[in-house]
Amino acid sequence: MSKSLRLAAAAATLLASFTVGAHAAQTFMKTGGLTTQPIGHYELCQREPAECRQSTANARPIKLTRNLWQAMIDINNSVNAAVQPRTDQEIWGIEEFWSYPDVFGDCEDYVLEKRRLLMKAGVPAGNLLITVVRQPNGDGHAVLTVMTSMGDYILDNLEPRVLAWTDTEYTYLKRQSAASSGKWVSINDGRAGAVASVGTSR
């Protein structure tokens, strides 16, 4: 089966499970106070100040409809298929450089593009939060959290499915503030101890 057919089949399966999967989640991350901004995001904000000026007054989870669920699946699949994984060292010759991907990108680049496309589809910035996690092997990683009325869902370049955050194997460390895209808050994962200063790599 071709890659495009596999993606289409996966999307159909996920959409079919919308009622059971999406509506059964209803789990939200518990966030704490303000914490350090990842250096890559800070530098992105210096280059493109508008990235850190998005504010959402009284941010609340967006209603999770079938259309939004389909958009989340489609965008996760399309960006994962279009962008070829490379490290910042391979692309830019430096350790950390957050940017919108062209052909190549690493984890945070996938996240930025998915966030951009979902905002273009009408999802408020305050519901689309860049999130730093630790993988089971200890490596840092970035994913996109979509804060919906039925819980927090994760779009990930290492996973073809859109999963509730509690269904992933990551330890969640910190994410953008729902109120201001230039601020970051800690996450009280509750499942494992971790240090919130981890970088991202994949």
Buried (B, 14 or more C-beta within 10 A) or exposed (E): EEEEEEBEEBBEEBBEBBEEBBBEBEBBBEBEEEBEBBBBBBBBBEEEEEBBEBBBEEBEBBEBBEEBBBBBBBBBBBBBEEBEBBBBEEBBEEEBBBBEBEEBBBBBBBBBBBBBBBBEEEBBBBBBBBBBBBBEEEBBBBBBBBBBBBBBBBBBBBBBBBBBBBBBEBBBBBBBBBBBBBBBBBBEBEEEEBEBEBBBBB
